[in-house]
Structures are given as structure tokens and as C-alpha cells.
Amino acid sequence: MSIFTPTNQVKLTNVSVVRFKRSGKRFEIACYKNKVIEWRNGVETDLDNVLQTHSVFVNVSKGQLAKTDDLEKAFKTTDQDAICIEILKKGELQVSERERSQTLSNLYKDIATIISEKCVNPDTKRPYPVTLIEKAMQELHVNVHPTKPAKVQALDIIRDIQASGTLPIERARMRVRLVLPAKDGKRVKDRVVPLFATVDDDVWTSSEWEVAGWIDPGHYRTLTDLVQAETKGRGRLDLLNLSQVADGEEQL
């Protein structure tokens, strides 16, 4: 689709339109194809790579810009970038049925891939093939949401798979190393060690305590908060490995 906007004499090509309705008015923004989904999934973060123009329209195809008064009434601001971001987040991407179907199919695959990368079979500690994850999603009749980030949906679906018992699955553990001043280590050790699923190293010196091992992903934030609160910047938490493998397997 090629659109000519007489107000600024800019010819827009390869356009994807995002539409948003508020206060009885329709607002649209002109985006580059494929970039809207990438932005919503966190793949693309540069607004300049998403928007063809930092302007808000009432009709992109006719080049009709939204009136300032209407923007102020609907969004409580006339900041075009801020309004564009809100429309990007909440608006409806205008696509053909064929494009919509392809987008949902790609998103479905992306979500299954994320789950495969982040989870393992609890018995073997090996990841499942993407095709097996997709089969489990199909058995649960999962419907993906085009405006919701793939990572967020993946976490929800992991919980659904666990609850259903369709497939034995758990989040792959993370290998971390925690280094604290010895004084702080003695004070918080009883709170730290239970957060580790397995401890590989536990070393004390006169000046510091170092512990390394595997933790569940949900405990990573707990450890970072503990380090910040208890050591006043003197401690350190290092992420050594993002995924767990079965004993004897090679680390990639």
C-alpha cells in the first residue's frame, strides 16, 4: 500500500496501520510492516524504526491528521510520541485475514520456541523439541494474543502446561555465583542457601564468602534484592549459565 499525505508531501509506502478509538474518535498511526509485532514483543525498541512518521492521523490512507483539540481531549496531551506509543500498545493492527493468520502462526511458533529454550523435562533435564511444545499447546487449545508479548504469553502457558499435567515440564535452572563480604555472608547465609537447588562451590576466606550453584529462575530476583539490601553495593551476583543440562552432557 502506498499513501500520499498532502499535508506534508510525504509518500508513505509499505504501511501497516494501527487504529485506536477513544472519546468517540478514531486515531491511526502509520508504521512499517512487521515492525509493530516486533515492537510489542520487545525485539524492536527504536520508535524511529517502527513509525513511518511521528504523526497521529484520523485516516492514514487519506493523509488526514488528527486535530490538536481532539488529541488533547482523548489523550490529555498533545505529545505526538507519547500518543503514538499508547496507540502502539493498545491499538488494533489493521491487517488482512491472510496476514493476521500468518502473524498468529508465527507468534505461536515463537512462543513454543521460547518455552523450549526456557524449560526442560524434570526427569532428564533436557529441553523438549519445539514440535512437542506445540503439540502440548494444541492439546490445551491455546489461543495466542497478537498484542501481548510472546515472552509474557510463554510464561503463562508454561504454568498452564504444568497445571494440566499434559507434559512434565519445569523452568530450566540458572547457574549463578554469589560473592559477599564475609561479615555480610555470615549474617545472611541461612537465607541464601535455601534459595539454591544445588550448591557447587561454597568457599570462605577471611574477607569474603563465595557460593555458586543452580537456582530456579524465580529466585534470581530474590537474590539480587537481598544483595542490594544487605550489602549496600559490596556484594555481587553473577549469572554463569542460563540453562541446565543433564549430568555428563556438554555445555554449549
PyMOL commands that set and color helices and strands:
alter all, ss='L'
color gray80, all
select helices_A, chain A and resi 35-40+47-49+68-75+80-90+97-118+130-139+150-164+182-195+217-231
alter helices_A, ss='H'
color red, helices_A
select strands_A, chain A and resi 2-5+10-13+15-22+25-32+57-59+64-65+92-94+119-120+170-171+174-181+196-204+208-215+236-241
alter strands_A, ss='S'
color yellow, strands_A
deselect
rebuild
show_as cartoon
